[in-house]
Amino acid sequence: MKALKSLALAGLAIAITGGMMLTSCGGGGTASKSDSTANKAGGEDNTILGAGATFPNPLYSKMFSEYNKTTGLKVNYQSIGSGGGIQQLTSKTVDFGASDAPLNGKQDSALSAPAVHIPITAGAVVISYNIPDLKDTLKLTPDVLAKIFLGEIKKWNDPKIAAVNKGVKLPSTDILVAHRSDGSGTSNIFTTYLSKVSKDWETKVGKGSSVNWPVGLGGKGNEGVAGSVKQTPGAIGYVELAYAIQNNMAFAKMQNKAGNFITPSIASITAAANITIPADAKVSLTNTEAADGYPISGLTWILVYKEQKYGDRSAGRAANMLKMIQWMIHDGQQYCAPLNYAPLSANAVAIGDAQLKTITYDGKPVLQ
């Protein structure tokens, strides 16, 4: 265990995408070049502060960089996990929070004023593993996955794993579970899925951004879990698809509700996300009914206060931020697929636009 802890800590130091970064932003579309002069003249209003989810961090970094190129608006985004983003939004130390889990009742009540959810993209939480010399892609069923994370399956050659990977030579290596140590929307997606597919998990552990993990070692952010898995033979963990692909990590095919083993991809995430989005944008994509849908998929949201006049915020600052978010759900969607995120459906974009139009400054709509 000491060896695993040291490897995990080393993994945290690997620069996978960067945990806290200052990214420039630029754009086009809704926030066009005509906005550039106003933004550049805005002083402090020209830098927007955000914090939260590591799940969409690769995509957000790209979007913010592209948006900066035409508008000059900068975004200082701290990839600290959904829980941290919600805390900073609650304390009003950032302009927006980012979360892979919608606010629950307790979080809503902790805010000093109502917040709105704007969906930005859909992605997949993949089950990444490190089994040296394994040539085949591992297949996992919901039951097997739950038992691994409950600590009931301890060896890679366990008969339950072998039964769904017929003909595959599995080692007798110990299974070492890696999970998030911080409050995490990625954890919320993963544990919500496990709670839907396993009664044992639902009763013994449950769902949430933070849970009491039965076994394993925690890592901070997608970066920490990915680092632990990549450096530790026998490890298994859950990370965002982009992190796994960018770091050449193996990830499993998951059996979905229809009984099909699905590889996480843009197509299978899109299939899972092809559902009706409620007006408040709060929805779960896990354990999809779609026969071709990847079952551990989820939306990610930007969270902002519905009334933007608070503290010493200016109307210009509010407008700059909302124009950027509007660009993200329109022109910015072109950057989703190349980074292995699913673009929003037309319905999700319409919900996002409707949410943005409810945001006010001194009671008046910021966006017309």
C-alpha positions, 0 to 999 in steps of 0.5 A: 500500500505504501508503494501504491501511495508513493506511485499515486503521489508521483502520478499527481505530479504528471502534467496531464492537462494542468490542474490550475492554469491561466488560460486566454480566451477568444472566439467568434460567433455570438461574441464577435469582433464587435465585442472586442473593443468593449472587452479590452477596455474593461480593465478588471472586467476583461478577466473572468474567474472560474473554478470547478470540474476537471472533467471538461478541463481539456475542452474548456482550455481550448474554448477559452483560448480560441475565444480570446483570439477575437475578443481579448477576454481572458479566463482564469480557470482553476481545475479543482473539482466540481465540489471546489467550484461549487464552494467558490461560487457559493463564497462568490470568489469566482464569476462562474462555477463548473460542475459535472453534477447539478446542484442538490438541495443542500447546495442550492440552499447554501447559495445566497441567491438562485443559480442557473445551470447551462449545459456545455457538453457531454462526456464519458467516464471510462474505466481505465486499467493497467494490466501489463501484457493484456492484448485484448480490450477488457469487458466489464458488466455492471455487476463485476464493476460494482464488485471490484469497487466494493472490494469483493473482487480482488484479483484480475483472474477472478472467475467473474471477470474471466466469464465475460472475457472468454479466451482472454489470459488474465493475470493473477495480479491484485486489483488496486482501486484508484478513486477521487479524493476530492469532491467530484462531479466525475465521482457523482456520475460514476457513483450514480451509475453504480447506484442504478445498477447495483443494489449492494452499492446503493445500500452500502455506499450510495451516490454523490460527489464524495462518498466513503469508498470501501477500498482503494486510494484517492487521487485529486482530480482526473489527473490524480486518478489517471496518474495513479492508474497509469503508473501502477500495474494492476490498478483500475480507476475511473477518468474522463475519456479525454484524459484516457485517450491523451495519456494512451490509457486502456479503457474497458467496454462496458455492458449497457442496459440493453446487454451490449458491450459499448466502447466509449466514443463520440457516437455512443456518448451522443446516443446516451445524451439523446434524451429530453432535457428538462427546463432547469437542465438538471438531468442524468445520462447514466444507465441509458436505455439507448441500445448503442449508448455508453452507460456511464455518460454525463453532462457538465454545466457552468453555474452562474448566479441568476442575478449578476448585480452583487458585490462590486460586479459591473454590468460589463463584466456580467455581459462579457461572461454571458456572451462567452458562455453563449459562444461556448454552447454555439460556435464553441461546440466545434471543439468538442468532438476533436477532444472526445466530448459530445457536442450538445443536442439541439434541445440542450442548446435551446435549454442553455439559451433559455437559461442564459436569457433568465440572467439579469443585472439589476433586474434587467436581462443581460442578454437580449 
